[in-house]
Amino acid sequence: VQLQASGGGLVQAGGSLRLSCAASGRTFSSYAMGWFRQAPGEEREFVAVISASGGSTYYADSVKGRFTISRDNAKNTMYLQMNSLKPEDTAVYYCAASNLFGATATYRYNFWGQGTLVTVSS
C-alpha cells in the first residue's frame, strides 16, 4: 500500500489542524494505521494508532485528550484531528500501516508515507 500524508502547516499554540493520510490499493482496510512524528534532532515517536476496522484506538500519553485518530475505509483515508496544539507538537508527522494493532515501535510498520510538517508557534 502507498501512503500520502497531507494537511500540515503553521498554526498558533492552542489552534487545531487535521492531517490526512490517503492510501492507494485495495488492502487499506486490512491494516492497522498509525501516526508518528519526528522533531528536529529527535527520534521518530509514536503518536496514535487505529485498528483496521476503526473500532479501536490507542494514543501516546503526550497527545491523549487532544488528538483524535479516525479512518474512512470507503475513502482509503486516515485522519488525525489535532486540537489544543502546543509548540512541542512541532514535528514532521508520518502515517504508516501495520499488520499489528497497538504497535508503537516503528519496526512494526510495513509501509510509510512521506511526512507532513506541522509547526506550532508560541
Salt bridges, closest charged atoms under 4 A:
GLU45 OE2 - ARG37 NE 2.62
ASP61 OD1 - LYS64 NZ 3.07
ASP89 OD1 - ARG37 NH1 2.86
ASP89 OD2 - ARG66 NH1 2.74
